[in-house]
Amino acid sequence: MASNIPEEPTSFIGRRAELRRIDDELTEHRLITLTGPGGVGKTRIAMRAARAAAARYPDGVCWADLWPLHGAGRLVASVCDAVGLADHTARTPVAVLCEGLARKRLLLVLDSCEHLVDACRDLLADLLTAAPGVTVLATSRQPLGLVGEGTTEIGPLPCTGDNDALALFTARATAAAPGLRLTAPPHATAAAVICRRLEGIPLALELAGAQLANSSVEQIAERLTSRLDTLDGDGPVRLPRHRTLRCAIGWSHELCAPLERLLWARLSVFRGTFDEESASAVCAGGPLAAAQVRSTLETLAAKSVLTREGPRYRMLDTLREYGRMWLAELDETTALADRHAAHFASFGRRAERGWLGPEQVGWYGRVAEAHVDLCTALDHLLATDPERAQDLSASIGFFWSCCGHLHEARDYVARALAAHQGPGPARTRALWALGVAVLLQGDLTLADDLGLQCARAARAGDDTEAQLQAGYLAGLTHLMAGRPMSAHSVAEQALGPARCTPFGSPGRLRCHLVQLFALTGLGRLTEARAAAGALRRGCVQRGEYWTRSYIDYQLSLISLFQGRPEESAEHARSMLAAKAGIGDKFGIALGLDLLAAAVAAQGHGAAAARVYGSGQALWRTVGHPQRGTPELRAVREECERRARAAIGDQAYADLFHRASEERPQAALARILAGEL
């Protein structure tokens, strides 16, 4: 059992009664929604409740952050990512999700549903019907409105009795001002006043506690009392909690230095987490110099306006909303959206240029981390600059296609092509990126047509690299259709007579890879082995992993065909390690099938059954029943025959079934650790 519950960034205080109630609700309802205003702590409680309940769910807990989403367009894709489905078919994402979870027993957490209530309601109506073993825990400022939904309202922390509010404020105050003691007068009295005036709202207490790095507790109590009394006249009527929180945020905003307030507003343009480089590129300007961004990020984090997630930062929804309000007051909303899109367009081009080099794996990780903001930038460019949207979608389309975001790759590239019809390098590259996406979804006819369109556009533009990319797409289409001779001819024609290094460009290297696949498919194994060895050495020297992983795939296949199963298994393991590093689930599934065949050829029937079953679990996540080039069919059949002969049909069936029901991530980690 494995889960992806986020780590809690700070200590957890109180909430014992709420956690007991949620635990009971999880046994009675299949949909439980934690409701309450922003800043009250719904997400933290959901983390703790999910972790406590995880042992009940054989398939683990899957956590989906919905707070970065702007609109419902990526809702289902985000949930698919959370549950580990990287579908490679043209089916609708909802159908993929329902089928993928139909036999699972897991807890799905949807965090921050309030801006997607209608879409979440529609999705869960289908999902809870199709997947009877799935329970959903949601957080939202309002109920989702589904029949059978259980709701638990999350209120502020109590300021009397156990006084969890004071405990939280004390913990945060001590973190901001080590050595501070709030248990004795006069500090204790002032701390109690702060907790009461902020009504025990956790986010407000976090912000107040962070101010103790620069103010005394008495000063904070006095400022808060003065500010709140200005709003309510110090009368008997208490402020609504959302106004109390808004006041606390506004007060924290006022205590920020001018450059901190400016950066706060500008950072609200990011939808996901962000790093210092992106913050500087998008937010620097005017009085805020690029050199000042780093120190200002640090002070905003110290004041709890930002939270750190490794080297990246995140702004909570409630604080982002406040920042967006001030961005509008500054009349910078449009300008920042333009700068955000321009930055990620440049980011995409740099990622594409860095694909063939020592930072290749790093770029796969950075593209994955920036996924939400890349989508945001594409949405903006589709409305304001479609040609640039074509360029960005083409730059990141191959990354997305390799890492399971095929639906987004196909959708965004197709929309960009439809939005701008004029010829040019961006359109040519976009045709190629779309062709790769549809090919991996199994639409060979459309992929073939897009390859021809790309080739014509490349010739018209005298674009050598685009002609190589078109050759790669056409050759790969032939390979998938079982035409290795045609694939070899197309790649050879694209490469031309010049004996250039295979590493001259990404397109050239990919065409050489097509030739290698074709040689194996044609049975020219000695020639294929020599070509593979030379290519692999070049990849190792340059720190290139994507091509190297598929060369290992070919070397594993060749070794198996030539009767060297131990060597075949080593190459399969090398392929799996590389594919795991870039998140290529399709490649991992292929590698597991080859490893199973190599293990079976060594006479290890039980291990082969387990690895082959793990491969089946991966194939379910990509939606295809063991795809690949045609020669793999015989390899898979021989693998199963040998394993069954070694251990018997019943033992094989039992081991295969157990492995196929294991979570793919856990199975892969076990196999990479050598535990077959």
C-alpha positions in Angstrom: 0.0 0.0 0.0 1.4 3.4 -1.0 0.0 6.9 -0.6 0.9 10.4 -1.8 -0.4 12.4 1.1 1.6 15.7 1.3 4.0 16.1 4.2 2.8 18.4 6.9 4.9 21.6 6.7 4.6 22.5 10.4 3.4 20.9 13.7 -0.2 19.8 14.0 -2.1 21.1 17.0 -5.5 20.1 18.4 -8.5 18.9 16.3 -9.0 15.7 18.3 -12.8 15.9 18.2 -12.9 16.7 14.5 -10.6 13.8 13.6 -12.7 11.4 15.6 -15.8 12.6 13.8 -14.2 12.3 10.4 -12.9 8.8 11.2 -16.5 7.8 12.0 -17.8 9.5 8.9 -15.4 7.5 6.7 -17.0 4.3 7.9 -20.5 5.5 7.1 -20.2 7.5 3.9 -18.4 7.2 0.6 -18.2 11.0 0.2 -17.2 13.2 3.1 -16.8 16.9 2.6 -14.9 19.1 5.1 -16.5 22.5 4.9 -15.6 25.9 6.4 -14.2 29.3 5.5 -10.8 29.8 4.0 -7.9 29.6 6.4 -9.7 27.5 9.0 -7.4 24.5 8.5 -9.4 22.1 6.3 -6.4 20.9 4.3 -4.3 20.2 7.4 -7.1 18.2 9.0 -7.7 16.3 5.8 -4.0 15.3 5.7 -4.1 14.1 9.3 -7.4 12.2 8.8 -6.3 10.6 5.6 -3.0 9.4 7.1 -4.9 7.9 10.1 -7.3 6.1 7.8 -4.8 4.9 5.3 -4.5 1.4 6.6 -8.2 0.7 5.8 -7.6 1.1 2.1 -5.6 -1.7 0.4 -4.8 0.6 -2.6 -3.7 3.5 -0.5 -4.6 7.1 -0.4 -4.5 9.3 -3.5 -4.3 13.1 -2.9 -5.3 15.5 -5.6 -4.6 19.2 -5.2 -7.3 21.2 -7.0 -6.2 24.6 -5.7 -3.9 25.3 -8.7 -6.7 24.7 -11.2 -8.3 27.7 -13.0 -11.6 26.4 -14.3 -12.7 22.8 -14.7 -10.7 22.0 -17.9 -8.0 20.1 -16.1 -10.0 18.6 -13.2 -10.2 15.0 -14.5 -6.6 15.1 -15.7 -5.4 16.2 -12.3 -7.3 13.4 -10.6 -5.9 10.9 -13.1 -2.4 12.1 -12.2 -3.1 11.7 -8.5 -4.3 8.1 -8.9 -1.4 7.2 -11.3 -3.3 6.9 -14.6 -1.3 8.1 -17.6 -3.8 7.1 -20.3 -2.4 6.6 -23.8 -5.8 6.2 -25.5 -8.2 8.6 -27.2 -10.9 7.8 -24.7 -12.4 10.6 -22.6 -10.5 11.1 -19.3 -13.7 10.5 -17.3 -14.1 7.0 -18.9 -10.4 6.3 -18.2 -10.7 7.3 -14.6 -13.9 5.3 -13.9 -12.5 2.2 -15.6 -9.1 2.6 -13.9 -10.6 2.8 -10.4 -13.5 0.3 -10.9 -11.7 -2.4 -8.9 -9.7 -0.3 -6.5 -10.2 0.1 -2.8 -8.7 3.5 -2.1 -9.3 6.8 -0.4 -9.3 9.7 -2.9 -8.8 13.2 -1.4 -9.8 16.2 -3.4 -8.4 19.3 -1.7 -9.9 22.8 -2.4 -13.1 22.0 -4.4 -14.9 25.3 -3.8 -14.1 26.9 -7.1 -15.1 23.7 -9.0 -18.1 22.6 -7.1 -20.3 21.8 -10.1 -17.5 20.0 -12.0 -16.6 18.0 -8.9 -20.2 17.0 -8.3 -20.5 15.8 -11.9 -17.3 13.8 -11.8 -18.0 12.2 -8.4 -21.5 11.2 -9.5 -19.9 9.1 -12.2 -16.9 7.9 -10.2 -18.7 6.8 -7.1 -21.1 4.8 -9.2 -18.4 3.1 -11.3 -16.0 2.4 -8.5 -17.8 1.0 -5.5 -14.5 0.5 -3.5 -13.5 4.2 -3.7 -14.2 6.6 -0.8 -13.8 10.4 -1.4 -12.7 12.9 1.2 -13.1 16.5 -0.1 -12.3 19.9 1.3 -14.5 22.9 0.2 -15.9 26.1 1.5 -19.4 24.6 0.7 -20.8 21.1 0.4 -20.7 19.5 -3.1 -24.4 18.7 -3.0 -24.4 15.0 -3.8 -26.9 12.5 -2.5 -25.3 10.5 0.4 -22.7 13.2 1.1 -21.5 13.4 4.7 -20.4 16.9 5.7 -18.2 17.9 8.7 -18.0 21.6 9.3 -14.5 22.7 10.4 -14.6 25.7 12.7 -11.8 27.8 14.3 -9.6 26.5 17.1 -11.1 26.9 20.6 -9.8 29.9 22.6 -11.0 28.6 26.0 -10.7 25.3 27.8 -7.9 23.4 26.0 -7.2 26.6 24.2 -5.7 25.0 21.1 -5.6 28.5 19.5 -3.1 29.6 22.1 -1.1 26.5 21.6 -0.9 27.1 17.9 0.0 30.8 18.3 2.6 29.9 20.8 4.2 27.3 18.5 4.4 29.8 15.6 5.6 32.6 17.8 8.4 30.5 19.2 9.4 29.5 15.6 9.6 33.2 14.6 11.2 34.4 17.8 13.2 31.6 19.5 13.5 32.0 23.2 10.2 33.9 23.5 8.1 32.7 26.5 4.3 33.4 26.3 3.3 31.5 29.4 3.9 34.3 31.9 2.5 37.8 32.3 2.4 40.2 30.6 3.0 38.1 27.4 0.4 35.6 28.4 -2.4 38.2 28.6 -1.5 39.7 25.3 -1.3 36.3 23.6 -4.7 35.4 24.9 -6.1 38.7 23.5 -4.6 38.0 20.1 -6.2 34.5 20.0 -9.6 35.9 21.0 -9.5 38.8 18.6 -8.5 36.5 15.7 -11.3 34.0 16.8 -9.0 31.0 16.7 -8.7 31.1 12.9 -5.5 29.1 12.2 -4.2 31.1 9.2 -4.8 34.4 11.0 -2.8 33.0 14.0 0.0 31.8 11.7 0.3 35.3 10.2 0.2 36.9 13.6 2.8 34.5 15.1 5.2 35.2 12.2 5.1 39.0 13.0 6.9 38.3 16.4 10.2 38.2 14.5 9.9 42.0 14.4 7.3 43.0 17.0 6.5 42.3 20.6 3.4 40.3 21.5 1.9 43.4 23.2 2.4 45.5 20.1 0.6 42.9 18.0 -2.3 42.7 20.4 -2.7 46.5 20.4 -2.6 46.8 16.6 -5.1 44.0 16.1 -7.5 45.4 18.7 -7.3 48.8 17.2 -7.8 47.5 13.7 -10.7 45.3 14.5 -12.4 47.9 16.7 -12.3 50.3 13.8 -14.3 47.8 11.8 -16.9 46.8 14.4 -17.0 49.9 16.6 -16.1 47.7 19.5 -19.7 46.8 19.9 -21.2 43.5 21.0 -21.6 42.1 17.5 -18.7 40.0 16.4 -17.4 40.2 12.9 -18.1 37.4 10.5 -15.1 35.0 10.5 -14.3 35.8 6.8 -14.0 39.5 7.7 -11.8 38.7 10.7 -9.5 36.7 8.5 -9.6 39.3 5.8 -8.7 41.9 8.5 -5.8 39.7 9.7 -4.5 39.3 6.2 -4.8 43.0 5.5 -3.0 43.8 8.7 -0.2 41.5 7.8 -0.1 43.1 4.4 0.2 46.6 6.0 3.1 45.3 8.1 5.0 44.2 5.0 7.6 46.5 3.5 6.5 48.1 0.2 8.6 45.7 -1.9 7.2 42.8 0.0 3.6 44.0 -0.8 4.5 44.4 -4.4 6.0 40.9 -4.7 3.0 39.4 -2.9 0.7 41.0 -5.5 2.8 39.9 -8.4 3.3 36.3 -7.2 -0.5 35.8 -7.3 -0.2 35.3 -11.1 1.3 31.8 -10.4 -1.2 29.0 -10.2 1.1 26.3 -8.9 4.4 26.2 -7.0 7.2 28.3 -8.4 11.0 28.7 -7.9 13.2 31.7 -7.5 14.1 31.9 -11.1 10.5 32.1 -12.3 9.6 34.5 -9.6 12.4 36.8 -10.6 11.6 36.6 -14.3 7.9 37.3 -13.9 7.8 39.7 -10.9 10.9 41.8 -11.1 10.5 45.3 -12.6 10.0 48.9 -11.6 11.1 49.4 -8.0 11.6 45.7 -7.5 15.0 44.7 -8.9 15.7 41.1 -9.9 18.5 41.0 -7.3 15.9 41.8 -4.6 13.5 39.1 -5.4 15.4 36.3 -3.5 15.6 38.2 -0.2 12.0 39.3 -0.5 10.9 35.8 -1.1 12.7 34.8 2.1 11.0 37.5 4.1 7.5 36.6 2.8 8.2 33.0 3.7 9.3 34.1 7.2 6.0 36.0 7.5 4.0 32.9 6.5 2.8 34.6 3.3 4.6 31.9 1.4 5.3 28.3 2.3 8.4 26.4 1.2 8.1 23.1 -0.6 11.8 22.1 -1.1 13.4 24.7 -3.4 10.0 25.9 -4.5 7.4 28.2 -3.0 3.6 28.1 -2.7 1.1 30.8 -1.8 -2.1 29.6 -0.1 -5.4 30.3 -1.9 -6.7 32.8 0.5 -3.5 34.8 0.4 -3.3 34.5 -3.4 -6.9 36.0 -3.6 -5.7 38.9 -1.6 -2.7 39.4 -3.8 -4.8 39.3 -6.9 -7.0 42.0 -5.5 -3.9 44.3 -5.0 -2.6 43.4 -8.4 -5.8 44.7 -9.8 -5.5 47.9 -7.6 -2.0 48.4 -9.1 -3.5 47.9 -12.6 -0.9 45.2 -13.4 -3.2 42.2 -13.9 -2.8 42.1 -17.7 0.8 43.0 -17.7 1.7 40.2 -15.2 -0.4 37.7 -17.2 1.6 38.7 -20.3 4.9 38.4 -18.5 4.0 35.1 -17.0 3.1 33.7 -20.4 6.3 35.1 -22.0 8.4 33.6 -19.3 6.9 30.1 -19.7 7.2 30.4 -23.5 10.9 31.1 -23.0 11.0 28.2 -20.5 9.5 25.9 -23.1 12.1 26.8 -25.7 14.9 26.3 -23.2 13.5 22.9 -22.2 13.4 21.9 -25.9 17.0 23.0 -26.5 18.1 21.2 -23.3 16.5 17.9 -24.3 19.7 16.6 -25.9 22.2 17.1 -23.2 23.3 16.4 -19.6 20.3 18.3 -18.1 17.7 16.2 -20.0 16.4 14.4 -16.9 16.4 17.7 -15.0 14.3 19.3 -17.7 11.7 16.5 -17.5 11.4 17.2 -13.7 11.2 21.0 -14.2 8.5 20.6 -16.9 6.5 18.4 -14.5 6.8 20.9 -11.7 5.7 23.7 -13.9 2.8 21.8 -15.4 -0.1 23.9 -14.1 1.6 27.2 -15.0 2.5 25.9 -18.5 -1.2 25.2 -19.0 -2.0 28.7 -17.6 0.4 30.3 -20.0 -1.0 28.3 -23.0 -4.5 29.3 -22.1 -3.4 33.0 -22.0 -1.5 32.8 -25.3 -4.3 31.0 -27.1 -6.4 34.1 -26.5 -3.7 36.7 -27.1 -0.9 35.3 -29.3 -1.9 31.9 -31.0 1.4 31.7 -32.9 3.3 31.8 -29.7 0.9 29.3 -28.2 1.9 27.0 -31.1 5.6 27.5 -30.3 5.1 26.7 -26.6 2.8 23.7 -27.2 5.4 22.3 -29.7 8.3 22.9 -27.2 6.7 20.9 -24.4 4.5 18.5 -26.4 7.1 15.9 -26.6 7.9 16.1 -22.8 4.2 15.8 -22.1 3.7 12.9 -24.5 6.6 11.0 -23.0 5.3 11.5 -19.4 1.7 10.6 -19.7 0.1 14.0 -20.4 -1.1 12.9 -23.8 -4.5 14.4 -23.5 -3.1 17.8 -22.6 -0.5 17.5 -25.3 -3.0 16.6 -28.0 -5.6 19.1 -26.8 -3.3 22.2 -26.5 -1.4 21.5 -29.8 -4.6 20.9 -31.7 -6.1 24.1 -30.3 -3.0 26.1 -31.1 -3.0 24.8 -34.7 -6.7 25.7 -35.1 -6.2 29.2 -33.7 -3.4 30.2 -36.1 -3.5 28.8 -39.7 -0.5 30.7 -41.1 2.7 28.8 -42.1 5.9 29.0 -40.2 8.4 27.1 -38.1 6.1 27.0 -35.0 3.3 25.4 -37.0 5.6 22.8 -38.5 6.9 21.8 -35.1 3.4 21.8 -33.7 2.3 19.3 -36.5 5.1 17.0 -35.4 4.2 17.3 -31.7 0.6 16.5 -32.4 1.6 13.6 -34.6 3.6 12.0 -31.8 0.7 12.4 -29.3 -1.9 10.8 -31.6 0.5 8.0 -32.5 1.1 7.1 -28.9 -2.7 7.1 -28.5 -2.9 4.5 -31.2 -4.2 6.5 -34.1 -1.8 5.4 -36.7 -3.8 6.8 -39.7 -3.9 10.3 -38.3 -0.3 10.1 -37.2 0.7 9.1 -40.8 -1.2 12.1 -42.2 0.3 14.5 -39.7 3.8 13.2 -40.6 3.1 13.9 -44.2 1.9 17.4 -43.4 4.9 18.1 -41.3 7.3 16.8 -44.0 5.7 19.1 -46.6 5.8 22.1 -44.3 9.5 21.4 -43.4 10.5 21.2 -47.1 8.6 24.4 -47.9 10.4 26.1 -45.1 13.8 24.5 -45.9 13.9 23.4 -42.2 16.4 20.6 -41.9 15.6 19.8 -38.3 11.8 19.7 -39.0 12.5 17.3 -41.9 14.3 15.0 -39.5 11.5 15.2 -37.0 9.0 14.4 -39.7 11.2 11.4 -40.7 11.1 10.2 -37.1 7.3 10.4 -36.9 6.8 8.6 -40.2 9.4 6.0 -39.3 7.9 5.4 -35.8 4.4 5.1 -37.4 5.7 2.4 -39.8 7.3 0.5 -36.9 4.1 0.5 -34.9 2.3 -0.8 -37.9 4.7 -3.7 -38.4 6.6 -2.2 -41.4 10.3 -2.2 -40.3 11.6 -2.0 -43.9 9.6 1.1 -44.6 10.7 2.6 -41.3 14.3 2.0 -42.1 13.9 3.6 -45.6 12.1 6.7 -44.3 14.7 7.3 -41.5 17.6 6.7 -44.0 16.1 9.2 -46.4 15.6 11.8 -43.7 19.2 11.4 -42.5 20.6 11.8 -46.0 23.9 10.7 -47.4 26.0 12.9 -45.1 27.8 11.0 -42.3 27.0 13.4 -39.5 27.2 12.5 -35.8 23.9 11.0 -34.6 24.1 13.6 -31.8 23.9 16.6 -34.1 20.3 17.3 -33.2 17.3 15.7 -31.4 15.7 14.9 -34.8 18.9 13.2 -36.1 19.3 11.1 -33.0 15.6 10.0 -33.1 16.0 8.9 -36.7 19.0 6.8 -35.8 16.8 5.2 -33.1 14.2 4.4 -35.7 16.8 2.7 -37.8 18.0 0.7 -34.8 14.4 -0.5 -34.1 14.0 -1.3 -37.8 17.2 -3.4 -37.9 15.9 -5.5 -35.0 12.5 -5.9 -36.6 14.2 -7.1 -39.8 16.2 -9.7 -37.9 19.6 -8.0 -38.6 20.6 -8.6 -35.0 24.4 -8.4 -35.3 24.2 -5.1 -37.2 21.6 -3.8 -34.7 23.7 -4.8 -31.8 26.7 -2.9 -33.1 24.7 0.2 -33.9 23.1 0.1 -30.5 26.4 -0.2 -28.7 27.8 2.9 -30.5 24.7 4.9 -29.8 24.6 3.9 -26.2 28.2 5.0 -25.6 27.4 8.4 -27.1 24.4 8.8 -24.8 26.4 7.9 -21.7 29.1 10.4 -22.6 26.5 13.1 -23.0 24.2 12.3 -20.1 21.3 11.6 -22.4 18.7 9.2 -20.9 15.5 9.1 -23.1 17.3 7.6 -26.2 19.6 5.5 -24.0 16.6 3.9 -22.3 15.2 2.8 -25.7 18.6 1.6 -26.8 18.7 -0.5 -23.7 15.2 -1.8 -24.7 16.6 -2.9 -28.0 19.8 -4.4 -26.5 17.6 -6.4 -24.1 15.5 -7.6 -27.0 18.5 -8.4 -29.1 20.2 -10.3 -26.3 17.0 -12.3 -25.7 16.8 -13.2 -29.4 20.5 -14.2 -29.3 20.1 -16.5 -26.3 21.7 -14.2 -23.6 18.9 -13.9 -21.1 21.1 -12.6 -18.2 22.4 -9.8 -20.3 18.9 -9.1 -21.5 17.7 -8.7 -17.9 20.5 -6.2 -17.1 19.6 -4.0 -20.1 15.9 -4.2 -19.1 16.7 -3.1 -15.6 18.8 -0.2 -17.0 15.9 0.8 -19.2 13.5 0.7 -16.2 15.7 2.9 -14.1 16.0 5.5 -16.8 12.2 5.5 -17.6 11.5 5.8 -13.9 13.7 8.9 -13.8 11.7 10.7 -16.4 8.2 9.3 -15.5 7.6 7.4 -18.8 5.0 4.9 -17.7 4.6 3.5 -21.3 8.3 2.8 -21.4 8.2 1.3 -17.9 5.5 -1.1 -19.0 7.5 -2.2 -22.0 10.6 -2.7 -19.8 8.7 -4.9 -17.3 7.5 -7.1 -20.1 11.1 -7.6 -21.4 12.5 -8.1 -17.9 9.8 -10.8 -17.3 10.8 -12.5 -20.6 14.5 -12.4 -19.7 13.8 -13.8 -16.2 11.6 -16.6 -17.6 14.3 -17.5 -20.1 16.7 -18.1 -17.2 14.2 -20.6 -15.7 12.9 -18.4 -12.9 9.2 -18.9 -13.4 7.9 -17.4 -10.1 9.9 -14.2 -10.5 8.8 -14.0 -14.2 5.1 -14.3 -13.1 5.5 -11.5 -10.6 7.3 -9.1 -13.0 4.9 -9.9 -15.8 2.0 -9.2 -13.4 3.5 -5.9 -12.4 3.7 -5.1 -16.1 0.0 -5.7 -16.4 -0.7 -3.3 -13.6 1.3 -0.6 -15.5 -0.4 -1.4 -18.8 -3.8 -0.7 -17.1 -2.6 2.7 -16.1 -1.7 3.6 -19.7 -4.9 2.1 -21.1 -3.4 -0.1 -23.7 -3.3 -4.0 -23.7 0.5 -4.4 -24.0 1.3 -2.2 -27.0 4.6 -2.0 -28.8 6.2 -3.2 -32.0 4.8 -6.4 -33.4 7.8 -8.7 -32.5 6.9 -8.3 -28.8 3.8 -10.5 -29.2 6.0 -13.6 -29.6 8.3 -12.5 -26.8 5.3 -12.2 -24.4 3.8 -15.5 -25.4 7.1 -17.3 -24.9 7.6 -15.6 -21.5 4.2 -16.9 -20.2 4.8 -20.4 -21.7 8.2 -20.7 -20.0 7.0 -19.4 -16.6 4.0 -21.7 -16.6 6.2 -24.7 -17.5 8.6 -23.9 -14.7 6.1 -23.5 -11.8 2.7 -24.8 -13.0 -0.4 -23.1 -14.2 -2.0 -22.5 -10.8 1.1 -21.1 -9.2 1.7 -18.9 -12.2 -1.9 -17.6 -12.1 -1.8 -16.9 -8.4 1.6 -15.0 -8.5 0.6 -13.1 -11.6 -2.8 -12.0 -10.2 -1.2 -10.8 -6.9 1.4 -8.8 -8.7 -1.1 -7.3 -11.1 -3.2 -6.0 -8.2 -0.2 -4.3 -6.5 0.2 -0.5 -6.8 2.6 0.0 -9.8 4.8 2.5 -8.0 5.5 0.1 -5.2 6.0 -2.8 -7.6 8.5 -0.8 -9.6 10.5 0.3 -6.5 10.7 -3.3 -5.4 11.9 -4.6 -8.8 14.5 -1.8 -9.2 15.8 -2.8 -5.7 16.3 -6.3 -7.1 13.4 -7.9 -5.3 11.9 -10.0 -8.0 
